[in-house]
Amino acid sequence: MNDLHELFVHKLAQQYYVEQELVETLDEMARHTTNDRMSQGFADHRDETRTQVQRLEDVFAALDRPAEARESAVLDGLEAERSELESEIEDDELLNMVYLNAGMMTERIEMTAYEGLTTIAEQLELGNDVQTPLESNYDEEKSAYRELETMAAAKDLKSLWDRLTPS
């Protein structure tokens, strides 16, 4: 990798991998959480994520490159941690907290990735065919994060917080 454009394509390929992997992960979390609101939120974001995958494919097309996925150590690490905790935790409500936290961490990472991609795209003057889909994905990630924040403060999780917080 010798230039900013290749770095951009590398980071784009990583984000493409992330979004593809998250479709399955969000589906799993939607099925496994026992909190109805969280389940619906994960299912809704799974559907948004499918659209985000398509937008990234559009970005590759705008660059006249085939869409390629490149592994992301950050996502793989988060997934490994979530999987490990799932195998160790028997309490459904505590597992819901794992999912909530995993969702929030993932959204923050995705927002940062899209900020970086957008910054590089602007520097390279790649145009609206590249920048607009990236900005749309970023906006959806921000919205998903805000929804998770709202869930964390919601009354339906208050009893869980009370039960899990030592007196």
C-alpha positions as CSV (number, residue, x, y, z in Angstrom):
1,M,0.0,0.0,0.0
2,N,1.7,3.1,-1.2
3,D,-0.9,5.9,-1.3
4,L,-4.0,7.4,0.3
5,H,-6.3,5.9,-2.3
6,E,-5.1,2.4,-1.6
7,L,-5.5,3.1,2.2
8,F,-9.1,4.2,1.5
9,V,-9.9,1.0,-0.5
10,H,-8.3,-1.1,2.3
11,K,-10.4,0.6,5.0
12,L,-13.5,0.4,2.7
13,A,-13.0,-3.4,2.3
14,Q,-12.7,-3.7,6.1
15,Q,-15.9,-1.8,6.6
16,Y,-17.6,-4.0,3.9
17,Y,-16.5,-7.1,5.9
18,V,-17.8,-5.5,9.2
19,E,-21.2,-4.7,7.7
20,Q,-21.6,-8.2,6.1
21,E,-20.6,-9.9,9.4
22,L,-23.0,-7.7,11.4
23,V,-26.0,-8.8,9.4
24,E,-25.6,-12.2,10.9
25,T,-24.6,-11.0,14.3
26,L,-27.6,-8.6,14.6
27,D,-29.9,-11.4,13.6
28,E,-28.4,-13.7,16.3
29,M,-28.7,-11.0,19.0
30,A,-32.3,-10.2,17.9
31,R,-33.2,-13.8,18.3
32,H,-31.3,-14.4,21.6
33,T,-32.1,-11.3,23.7
34,T,-35.1,-11.7,26.0
35,N,-35.9,-7.9,25.9
36,D,-38.5,-7.3,23.2
37,R,-37.4,-3.7,22.6
38,M,-33.8,-4.7,22.1
39,S,-34.8,-7.6,19.9
40,Q,-36.8,-5.3,17.6
41,G,-34.0,-2.7,17.6
42,F,-31.4,-5.3,16.6
43,A,-33.8,-6.7,13.9
44,D,-34.4,-3.2,12.5
45,H,-30.7,-2.4,12.5
46,R,-30.0,-5.7,10.8
47,D,-32.3,-4.6,7.9
48,E,-30.6,-1.2,7.8
49,T,-27.2,-3.0,7.7
50,R,-28.2,-5.0,4.6
51,T,-28.8,-1.6,3.0
52,Q,-25.5,-0.4,4.2
53,V,-23.8,-3.4,2.6
54,Q,-25.5,-2.4,-0.7
55,R,-24.3,1.2,-0.3
56,L,-20.7,0.0,0.2
57,E,-21.0,-2.1,-3.0
58,D,-22.2,1.1,-4.7
59,V,-19.1,2.9,-3.5
60,F,-16.9,0.1,-4.9
61,A,-18.7,0.4,-8.2
62,A,-18.2,4.2,-8.2
63,L,-14.5,3.5,-7.8
64,D,-14.7,1.0,-10.6
65,R,-13.5,-1.8,-8.4
66,P,-15.1,-5.1,-7.4
67,A,-16.5,-5.2,-3.9
68,E,-14.0,-7.0,-1.6
69,A,-14.2,-7.8,2.1
70,R,-11.0,-7.6,4.2
71,E,-11.1,-8.9,7.8
72,S,-11.3,-6.5,10.6
73,A,-9.4,-7.5,13.8
74,V,-11.5,-5.0,15.8
75,L,-14.8,-6.6,14.9
76,D,-13.4,-10.1,15.2
77,G,-12.2,-9.3,18.7
78,L,-15.6,-7.9,19.7
79,E,-17.3,-11.0,18.3
80,A,-14.9,-13.3,20.1
81,E,-15.6,-11.5,23.4
82,R,-19.4,-11.6,22.9
83,S,-19.2,-15.3,22.1
84,E,-17.1,-16.1,25.1
85,L,-19.5,-14.1,27.4
86,E,-22.5,-15.9,25.9
87,S,-21.0,-19.3,26.8
88,E,-20.2,-18.1,30.4
89,I,-23.4,-16.3,31.3
90,E,-26.6,-18.1,32.1
91,D,-28.7,-15.2,33.4
92,D,-30.8,-13.9,30.5
93,E,-30.9,-10.3,31.8
94,L,-27.2,-10.2,32.3
95,L,-26.8,-11.5,28.7
96,N,-29.1,-8.7,27.5
97,M,-26.6,-6.3,29.1
98,V,-23.8,-8.0,27.1
99,Y,-25.8,-7.5,23.9
100,L,-26.5,-3.9,24.7
101,N,-22.9,-3.1,25.5
102,A,-21.7,-5.0,22.4
103,G,-24.1,-3.1,20.3
104,M,-22.9,0.3,21.7
105,M,-19.3,-0.6,21.2
106,T,-19.8,-1.8,17.7
107,E,-21.8,1.4,16.7
108,R,-19.0,3.6,18.1
109,I,-16.4,1.7,16.1
110,E,-18.5,1.9,13.0
111,M,-19.1,5.7,13.4
112,T,-15.4,6.2,13.7
113,A,-14.7,4.1,10.6
114,Y,-17.2,6.1,8.6
115,E,-15.8,9.3,9.8
116,G,-12.3,8.2,8.7
117,L,-13.6,7.0,5.3
118,T,-15.5,10.2,4.7
119,T,-12.4,12.3,5.6
120,I,-10.2,10.4,3.2
121,A,-12.8,10.5,0.5
122,E,-13.0,14.3,0.9
123,Q,-9.2,14.6,0.7
124,L,-9.2,12.5,-2.4
125,E,-12.1,14.4,-3.9
126,L,-13.9,11.2,-4.7
127,G,-17.2,12.9,-5.2
128,N,-20.8,12.4,-4.1
129,D,-21.1,8.9,-5.6
130,V,-18.6,7.8,-2.9
131,Q,-19.2,10.3,-0.1
132,T,-23.0,10.3,0.0
133,P,-23.4,6.5,0.7
134,L,-20.7,6.7,3.4
135,E,-22.5,9.7,5.0
136,S,-25.8,7.8,4.9
137,N,-24.3,4.8,6.6
138,Y,-22.7,7.1,9.2
139,D,-26.0,8.7,9.9
140,E,-27.7,5.4,10.4
141,E,-24.9,4.2,12.8
142,K,-25.4,7.4,14.9
143,S,-29.1,6.8,15.0
144,A,-28.6,3.2,16.1
145,Y,-26.2,4.3,18.8
146,R,-28.7,6.8,20.1
147,E,-31.4,4.1,20.2
148,L,-29.1,1.9,22.2
149,E,-28.4,4.8,24.6
150,T,-32.2,5.3,25.0
151,M,-32.6,1.6,25.8
152,A,-29.9,1.7,28.4
153,A,-31.8,4.4,30.2
154,A,-35.3,3.0,29.6
155,K,-37.6,2.1,32.5
156,D,-37.9,-1.5,31.2
157,L,-34.1,-1.9,32.0
158,K,-34.3,-0.1,35.4
159,S,-35.2,-3.3,37.3
160,L,-32.3,-5.0,35.6
161,W,-29.9,-2.2,36.6
162,D,-31.2,-2.3,40.1
163,R,-30.7,-6.1,40.3
164,L,-27.2,-6.1,38.8
165,T,-25.8,-3.1,40.7
166,P,-24.4,-4.0,44.1
167,S,-26.0,-2.1,46.9
